[in-house]
Amino acid sequence: MTSETTETMQLHDTRPAAVDPRRWLALPVLLTGAFLPILDFNVVNLALPAIRDNLGATASEVQFVISAYAATYAVFLITGGRLGDLLGRRRMFLTGVAGFTIASVLCGIAWSPAVLVAGRILQGLTATAMAPQVLASIRVLFPAAEQSRALGFYGATFGLANICGQVLGGILVSAHPFGLAWQAIFLINVPIGLAAFIGGLSFLSDSRAEHAQRLDIGGVILLSVTLGLLVYPLIEGRESGWPVWIIAMLLISPLMAAGFVRFEARLSARGGDPLVALHLLRNSDFVIGLLMALAFYMLSSFYLTFAVYLQSGLHQSPLAAGLATLPFATGFFMSSLVSSLVMQWLGARTLTLGFALQVIGFGVVMLSVSGVLPQSLEFGLICGGLGFGTVMPSVIKAVIGSIDPRHAGLASGMMISTFQIGAALGVAIIGGVFYSLLGPHPQADDYAHAFTIALGCNVALLALGGWLSLWLPREAAG
């Protein structure tokens, strides 16, 4: 779950007259703002079975723990970047870190599924105040000669957070520190958040855009309602027996989406700053990129279904489940380090390679779980991770190359928001398929079957992404 290229990538940033001597001390603080949301996402997936047992949560409430966070992040991401441009990035970063820490405490003391979901929504909201400021501040603090090095550390943070999330999540849930069970995965954010807040006060200088765009409050409200009308029924409908009001919500959601588009078009015609720049959708390469991003990030359901399969189906401990996912995280980390070099060599076809690696890798995982290739699970996970790490940093670079540089920040923000919408929909739709196949009293074979079918849905979407990547011109990656 990243925000490495967001609306905050403005071309008119106010740069300090002199190079900030504290910039390398400020960098670890900023990177913590990128590290926390990704760590939190990976840790939570491993704790879902424990959360369900401890809180007596339903399958739909477990899905909301993930999708509520992703949907909130998607809606408010661009607004968070604009608030940083307008009010100052240091102020918004510190506000986001403090809010994320408080939200983590709320999650850690949650006494019911509803309180936990509310805490997750607050986490997503405060993450949008924190994460968009990271890259924008790096671009302002570091001179051109040092930016590549700083951005290299920034990119490595995502792979490191992915690995730490798998291992740390398993350790915390299994070890029960201070008598805590799943609560520790949220409370671990408190010392990290406090360190980042103190470091931000001490080392981080402020910056803001000279010509910050105005906030599109109406667009935020309409997009929030649209996603709510879509995601909530997809998750809740199965367990509630698809009552009329749930079906009505689904039918209303496309009408709300049309209303959102119309509102954005009118705002743009009046010379306002819409949340979504509709004129970018006239660019076919950009639209293809959004569809790829959506299909690619629906893979978020894999984290949910694999954790449940390992812990509830195979009765592995959370630590063993985390270690079982480590080959995927390792492949992701390794490929993310060399993806820029591959991009220079293959251009936009890097995406085709990445999608192909994922299709092959997760296809092997399916064969392993179903018993056809029982000894090949680690190979499949590594291959899938290599593909994921190849696509993740490349999809934006490939598509943004077709956009006028003046709109690069806006286009990137739309792309990252699409990632999060894909994450929410992946958990809602494919997670729903998984739980529907399990039935009321699942056995080990039922978990394996449900996981295989759910992952097959992801493989089909990844194959679609690979096919779409063939329509991108090679020069788009430049």
Secondary structure as the mmCIF struct_conf table of DSSP 4:
data_model
#
loop_
_struct_conf.conf_type_id
_struct_conf.id
_struct_conf.beg_label_comp_id
_struct_conf.beg_label_asym_id
_struct_conf.beg_label_seq_id
_struct_conf.end_label_comp_id
_struct_conf.end_label_asym_id
_struct_conf.end_label_seq_id
BEND BEND1 GLU A 4 THR A 5
TURN_TY1_P TURN_TY1_P1 GLU A 7 THR A 8
TURN_TY1_P TURN_TY1_P2 LEU A 11 HIS A 12
STRN STRN1 ASP A 13 ASP A 13
BEND BEND2 ALA A 17 ALA A 18
TURN_TY1_P TURN_TY1_P3 PRO A 21 ARG A 22
HELX_RH_AL_P HELX_RH_AL_P1 ARG A 23 LEU A 55
TURN_TY1_P TURN_TY1_P4 GLY A 56 GLY A 56
HELX_RH_AL_P HELX_RH_AL_P2 ALA A 59 LEU A 87
HELX_RH_AL_P HELX_RH_AL_P3 ARG A 89 GLY A 108
TURN_TY1_P TURN_TY1_P5 ILE A 109 ILE A 109
BEND BEND3 SER A 112 SER A 112
HELX_RH_AL_P HELX_RH_AL_P4 PRO A 113 MET A 130
TURN_TY1_P TURN_TY1_P6 ALA A 131 ALA A 131
HELX_RH_AL_P HELX_RH_AL_P5 PRO A 132 LEU A 141
BEND BEND4 PHE A 142 PHE A 142
HELX_RH_AL_P HELX_RH_AL_P6 ALA A 144 ALA A 175
HELX_RH_3T_P HELX_RH_3T_P1 PRO A 177 GLY A 179
BEND BEND5 ALA A 181 ALA A 181
TURN_TY1_P TURN_TY1_P7 TRP A 182 GLN A 183
HELX_RH_AL_P HELX_RH_AL_P7 ALA A 184 LEU A 187
TURN_TY1_P TURN_TY1_P8 ILE A 188 ILE A 188
HELX_RH_AL_P HELX_RH_AL_P8 ASN A 189 PHE A 203
HELX_LH_PP_P HELX_LH_PP_P1 LEU A 204 ASP A 206
STRN STRN2 ALA A 209 ALA A 209
TURN_TY1_P TURN_TY1_P9 GLU A 210 HIS A 211
HELX_LH_PP_P HELX_LH_PP_P2 ALA A 212 LEU A 215
HELX_RH_AL_P HELX_RH_AL_P9 ILE A 217 SER A 240
TURN_TY1_P TURN_TY1_P10 GLY A 241 GLY A 241
HELX_RH_AL_P HELX_RH_AL_P10 VAL A 244 ALA A 269
TURN_TY1_P TURN_TY1_P11 ARG A 270 GLY A 271
BEND BEND6 LEU A 275 VAL A 276
HELX_RH_3T_P HELX_RH_3T_P2 LEU A 278 ARG A 282
HELX_RH_AL_P HELX_RH_AL_P11 SER A 284 TYR A 297
TURN_TY1_P TURN_TY1_P12 MET A 298 LEU A 299
HELX_RH_AL_P HELX_RH_AL_P12 SER A 300 VAL A 308
HELX_RH_PI_P HELX_RH_PI_P1 TYR A 309 GLY A 313
BEND BEND7 LEU A 314 LEU A 314
HELX_RH_AL_P HELX_RH_AL_P13 PRO A 318 LEU A 346
TURN_TY1_P TURN_TY1_P13 GLY A 347 ALA A 348
HELX_RH_AL_P HELX_RH_AL_P14 ARG A 349 VAL A 369
TURN_TY1_P TURN_TY1_P14 SER A 370 GLY A 371
BEND BEND8 VAL A 372 LEU A 373
TURN_TY1_P TURN_TY1_P15 PRO A 374 GLN A 375
HELX_RH_AL_P HELX_RH_AL_P15 LEU A 377 ILE A 400
TURN_TY1_P TURN_TY1_P16 GLY A 401 SER A 402
BEND BEND9 ILE A 403 ILE A 403
HELX_RH_3T_P HELX_RH_3T_P3 PRO A 405 HIS A 407
HELX_RH_AL_P HELX_RH_AL_P16 ALA A 408 LEU A 425
HELX_RH_PI_P HELX_RH_PI_P2 GLY A 426 ILE A 430
HELX_RH_AL_P HELX_RH_AL_P17 GLY A 431 LEU A 438
BEND BEND10 PRO A 440 HIS A 441
HELX_RH_AL_P HELX_RH_AL_P18 ALA A 444 SER A 469
TURN_TY1_P TURN_TY1_P17 LEU A 470 TRP A 471
BEND BEND11 LEU A 472 LEU A 472
HELX_RH_3T_P HELX_RH_3T_P4 ARG A 474 ALA A 477
#
